[in-house]
Amino acid sequence: MSEKSHLLKSFLIETAVYAVLVAAYFFLVLHFMSGWLASLFDRSNKGVYATVALLLMIAQGVVLEVTTTALLRFIRRRTE
């Protein structure tokens, strides 16, 4: 397999895995945290809400990156 096709395959797998994880994260947050976030928005200082939202976005990025990296390593070991 050429280097370009190997890179394309890795990219497509990573994109698909990342898309599934982002969708799962979205529905988990929607299910478990939507009420709390809505009340935080309505009842608290908007700066607190913005800080919490920013921290959630950063945590999402870190967790998804670590998870995607681990899954890709697992997939590469299985395919090689």
PyRosetta script that sets phi, psi and omega in degrees:
from pyrosetta import init, pose_from_sequence

init()
pose = pose_from_sequence("MSEKSHLLKSFLIETAVYAVLVAAYFFLVLHFMSGWLASLFDRSNKGVYATVALLLMIAQGVVLEVTTTALLRFIRRRTE")
pose.set_psi(1, 132.5)
pose.set_omega(1, -178.4)
pose.set_phi(2, -72.3)
pose.set_psi(2, 161.7)
pose.set_omega(2, -178.0)
pose.set_phi(3, -62.2)
pose.set_psi(3, -40.6)
pose.set_omega(3, -179.2)
pose.set_phi(4, -65.1)
pose.set_psi(4, -43.3)
pose.set_omega(4, -179.4)
pose.set_phi(5, -69.0)
pose.set_psi(5, -33.8)
pose.set_omega(5, 176.3)
pose.set_phi(6, -65.4)
pose.set_psi(6, -43.2)
pose.set_omega(6, 177.9)
pose.set_phi(7, -65.0)
pose.set_psi(7, -40.4)
pose.set_omega(7, 178.6)
pose.set_phi(8, -64.3)
pose.set_psi(8, -42.8)
pose.set_omega(8, 178.7)
pose.set_phi(9, -61.9)
pose.set_psi(9, -45.3)
pose.set_omega(9, 177.8)
pose.set_phi(10, -61.4)
pose.set_psi(10, -42.8)
pose.set_omega(10, 179.3)
pose.set_phi(11, -62.4)
pose.set_psi(11, -44.3)
pose.set_omega(11, -179.5)
pose.set_phi(12, -66.5)
pose.set_psi(12, -40.6)
pose.set_omega(12, 177.7)
pose.set_phi(13, -64.4)
pose.set_psi(13, -45.6)
pose.set_omega(13, -179.8)
pose.set_phi(14, -62.4)
pose.set_psi(14, -41.0)
pose.set_omega(14, 179.2)
pose.set_phi(15, -64.2)
pose.set_psi(15, -43.5)
pose.set_omega(15, 179.5)
pose.set_phi(16, -64.4)
pose.set_psi(16, -45.5)
pose.set_omega(16, 179.4)
pose.set_phi(17, -63.2)
pose.set_psi(17, -43.8)
pose.set_omega(17, -179.2)
pose.set_phi(18, -63.4)
pose.set_psi(18, -40.7)
pose.set_omega(18, 179.7)
pose.set_phi(19, -63.0)
pose.set_psi(19, -42.1)
pose.set_omega(19, 178.0)
pose.set_phi(20, -64.0)
pose.set_psi(20, -44.1)
pose.set_omega(20, -179.9)
pose.set_phi(21, -65.3)
pose.set_psi(21, -39.1)
pose.set_omega(21, 178.8)
pose.set_phi(22, -65.6)
pose.set_psi(22, -42.8)
pose.set_omega(22, 178.6)
pose.set_phi(23, -63.3)
pose.set_psi(23, -42.9)
pose.set_omega(23, 178.1)
pose.set_phi(24, -62.6)
pose.set_psi(24, -43.6)
pose.set_omega(24, 178.0)
pose.set_phi(25, -59.9)
pose.set_psi(25, -44.9)
pose.set_omega(25, -179.5)
pose.set_phi(26, -57.8)
pose.set_psi(26, -48.7)
pose.set_omega(26, -177.6)
pose.set_phi(27, -70.5)
pose.set_psi(27, -32.6)
pose.set_omega(27, 175.8)
pose.set_phi(28, -65.8)
pose.set_psi(28, -45.7)
pose.set_omega(28, 178.0)
pose.set_phi(29, -64.9)
pose.set_psi(29, -42.2)
pose.set_omega(29, 178.9)
pose.set_phi(30, -60.4)
pose.set_psi(30, -42.2)
pose.set_omega(30, -177.5)
pose.set_phi(31, -74.1)
pose.set_psi(31, -47.9)
pose.set_omega(31, -171.3)
pose.set_phi(32, -92.9)
pose.set_psi(32, -26.1)
pose.set_omega(32, -171.8)
pose.set_phi(33, -119.1)
pose.set_psi(33, -4.7)
pose.set_omega(33, -174.1)
pose.set_phi(34, -62.1)
pose.set_psi(34, -41.9)
pose.set_omega(34, 179.4)
pose.set_phi(35, -64.1)
pose.set_psi(35, -44.0)
pose.set_omega(35, -179.8)
pose.set_phi(36, -65.6)
pose.set_psi(36, -42.3)
pose.set_omega(36, 179.1)
pose.set_phi(37, -66.5)
pose.set_psi(37, -38.1)
pose.set_omega(37, 178.5)
pose.set_phi(38, -64.7)
pose.set_psi(38, -43.8)
pose.set_omega(38, 179.0)
pose.set_phi(39, -68.6)
pose.set_psi(39, -34.5)
pose.set_omega(39, 176.2)
pose.set_phi(40, -63.0)
pose.set_psi(40, -41.6)
pose.set_omega(40, 178.5)
pose.set_phi(41, -64.5)
pose.set_psi(41, -43.5)
pose.set_omega(41, -176.0)
pose.set_phi(42, -73.9)
pose.set_psi(42, -36.6)
pose.set_omega(42, -168.9)
pose.set_phi(43, -102.6)
pose.set_psi(43, -18.8)
pose.set_omega(43, -174.1)
pose.set_phi(44, -111.0)
pose.set_psi(44, 177.9)
pose.set_omega(44, 174.4)
pose.set_phi(45, -63.0)
pose.set_psi(45, 137.7)
pose.set_omega(45, -178.7)
pose.set_phi(46, -63.9)
pose.set_psi(46, -25.9)
pose.set_omega(46, 176.3)
pose.set_phi(47, -65.1)
pose.set_psi(47, -38.4)
pose.set_omega(47, 177.4)
pose.set_phi(48, -65.4)
pose.set_psi(48, -44.8)
pose.set_omega(48, 178.0)
pose.set_phi(49, -60.4)
pose.set_psi(49, -44.8)
pose.set_omega(49, -179.7)
pose.set_phi(50, -63.0)
pose.set_psi(50, -39.9)
pose.set_omega(50, 178.4)
pose.set_phi(51, -64.2)
pose.set_psi(51, -45.4)
pose.set_omega(51, 178.6)
pose.set_phi(52, -62.2)
pose.set_psi(52, -44.2)
pose.set_omega(52, 179.3)
pose.set_phi(53, -61.8)
pose.set_psi(53, -42.1)
pose.set_omega(53, 178.5)
pose.set_phi(54, -64.1)
pose.set_psi(54, -42.7)
pose.set_omega(54, 178.1)
pose.set_phi(55, -64.1)
pose.set_psi(55, -37.6)
pose.set_omega(55, 176.0)
pose.set_phi(56, -63.7)
pose.set_psi(56, -40.0)
pose.set_omega(56, 178.8)
pose.set_phi(57, -65.8)
pose.set_psi(57, -41.9)
pose.set_omega(57, 178.6)
pose.set_phi(58, -65.3)
pose.set_psi(58, -44.5)
pose.set_omega(58, 178.7)
pose.set_phi(59, -62.1)
pose.set_psi(59, -40.2)
pose.set_omega(59, 177.4)
pose.set_phi(60, -59.4)
pose.set_psi(60, -47.3)
pose.set_omega(60, -179.4)
pose.set_phi(61, -61.0)
pose.set_psi(61, -44.1)
pose.set_omega(61, -178.8)
pose.set_phi(62, -66.4)
pose.set_psi(62, -48.8)
pose.set_omega(62, -178.0)
pose.set_phi(63, -63.8)
pose.set_psi(63, -42.9)
pose.set_omega(63, 179.8)
pose.set_phi(64, -67.0)
pose.set_psi(64, -37.6)
pose.set_omega(64, 178.2)
pose.set_phi(65, -65.4)
pose.set_psi(65, -45.4)
pose.set_omega(65, 179.3)
pose.set_phi(66, -64.0)
pose.set_psi(66, -43.6)
pose.set_omega(66, -179.7)
pose.set_phi(67, -65.0)
pose.set_psi(67, -44.8)
pose.set_omega(67, 179.7)
pose.set_phi(68, -63.1)
pose.set_psi(68, -42.9)
pose.set_omega(68, 178.7)
pose.set_phi(69, -61.5)
pose.set_psi(69, -44.4)
pose.set_omega(69, 179.5)
pose.set_phi(70, -64.6)
pose.set_psi(70, -42.8)
pose.set_omega(70, 179.1)
pose.set_phi(71, -65.0)
pose.set_psi(71, -40.1)
pose.set_omega(71, 179.1)
pose.set_phi(72, -65.7)
pose.set_psi(72, -38.5)
pose.set_omega(72, 176.5)
pose.set_phi(73, -62.6)
pose.set_psi(73, -41.7)
pose.set_omega(73, 178.2)
pose.set_phi(74, -63.0)
pose.set_psi(74, -44.3)
pose.set_omega(74, -179.7)
pose.set_phi(75, -65.2)
pose.set_psi(75, -42.2)
pose.set_omega(75, 179.7)
pose.set_phi(76, -63.1)
pose.set_psi(76, -39.1)
pose.set_omega(76, 178.7)
pose.set_phi(77, -64.5)
pose.set_psi(77, -37.0)
pose.set_omega(77, -178.5)
pose.set_phi(78, -72.8)
pose.set_psi(78, -32.6)
pose.set_omega(78, -176.3)
pose.set_phi(79, -87.7)
pose.set_psi(79, -16.1)
pose.set_omega(79, -177.7)
pose.set_phi(80, -93.5)
pose.dump_pdb("model.pdb")
